[in-house]
Amino acid sequence: MNTSIYIAKRYLFSGKKMHAINIISGISMLGVLIGSAALLIILSVFNGFETVILSLYSNFTPEIKIEAKLGKTFDPNTPYFKSLHQDAHLFSYTEVLQEKALIKYGDRPFLGTIMGVSDDFLKNQQLDSTVTSGSFTLKSGGHNYAVIGVTIQGSLGINVHDELSPMIIYSPRRGAENSANPLNEFVVRSINPTGVFAIQQEFDDIAVTPIEFARDLLDQPVNVSSIQLNYKKGTNLNAVQQSIIDKIGKDFTVKNRKEQNSELYKTLNYESWAVYMILTFVLIIAIFNIIGSLTMLVIDKRKDIAILSGLGANKNLIQGIFFFEGLMITAIGCIVGIILGTAFCLLQQHYGLVKMGAKLTVMDAYPVDLRIKDFGLVLLTVGGISVIAAGISARLSIKGLDEIKQDL
């Protein structure tokens, strides 16, 4: 065993008597332990929130979305789109026709979005998890129905169980000329809501209907606003997206899920790094307490340093003693902190120990998602800071050696 490591180990784990220095070292180790555990737990909680939010968005955000670069709609009945529909890796192929419209229920008006979808939209088995009232039913008994966002329901006071009071939807008539009766300038249709969903504010003003209803309302018998594609598990989505881009031409945009919600991903990323930086500063304070404890150890071990120097120990050996002791303190604190942090995260995942304080439709306990990269990030952060702190302490030991020589 390296002489510096051996002596550092003896200083750290000596059980003969308890000094104030040992207590300070223990407190420093405890600070590193708590900081490491907290960093891992907080990063895992943010991962959990990210997973939950993105899973909610995925209910209305397809894996790949095709839209026209110019104009609001395009014709999907082309040879390429027909061949794309026949792809064996495809799980769902949804044609979407979407437009703003005036929704009226009783005497209350609301400007929302009508989103007509083809039958493949309902292949998403997670849709039911977003429903807060009623069911996600778009067709039944030969009739069309709507599923509305919670914002529409709250603004209009809609009762989805009242089949006698449908929503009235107004959409500007295409090519309409000025008329003495303003209602002649609008297409007016009625539809009953069967359910209410809640996701995020961005989607909660949408009324989802069958695409046939939207085509009739918007007078668009052929065109669509977008084509939404979801693929079977195991499909290389990056390769699929690039293949579509290469073949579809320059008149269309092809976006993956991240590109469709670029602002959301950026916000989540910024928040995660901001929390990481804050907790890193806390760790810096905890780890730099080691400098104080090692400085006191240098003062306490002046006689040992003098004896080692007299026996021929060079500066590197003496410097290494205090350097490795600083690393041992942080390594023990970090490893134990990671173990405790991991244990807490696993318990939180399985039992939901820490509640959010309110019963939500999506979750009632803080979500946790452990990721390998976070373990590496914690080890790298603690390791980097501890090397700097231990290096400073080691340099102080050399100054102590010079002072001892002067005294002698």
Secondary structure by P-SEA (a helix, b strand, c coil): ccaaaaaaaaaacccccccaaaaaaaaaaaaaaaaaaaaaaaaaaaaaaaaaaaaaaaaccccbbbbbccccccccccaaaaaaaacccccbbbbbbbbbbbbbccccccbbbbbbbcccccccccccccccccccccccccbbbbbbcaaaaaaaccccccccbbbbbbbcccccccccccccccbbbbbbbccccccccccccbbbccaaaaaaaacccccccbbbbbbccccaaaaaaaaaaacccccbbbbcccccaaaaaaaaaaaaaaaaaaaaaaaaaaaaaaaaaaaaaaaaaaaaaaaaaaacccaaaaaaaaaaaaaaaaaaaaaaaaaaaaaaaaaaaccccccccccccccccbbbbbbaaaaaaaaaaaaaaaaaaaaaaaaaaaaaaaaaaaac
